[in-house]
Amino acid sequence: MALPKTRQSKARSRKRRTHYKAGHVQVANCPNCGQAKMPHRVCANCGYYRGRPVISPTE
């Protein structure tokens, strides 16, 4: 099994990992109330998901 001859410095390892970033959060509009929400999630404003009430909205 191959092993590195010398240890890589922290800076060299971190330079390689500079492109590992979190992407932007996707946002979709709720078809029931029009509020912005994450896709494939229950709307926190009205409590609907796929046209059906799932939770009671918090007020």
Summary of the structure (lengths in Angstrom):
residues: 59
radius of gyration: 22.3
end to end distance: 60.7
largest distance: 61.7
contacts: 89
relative contact order: 0.13
helix: 12%
strand: 14%
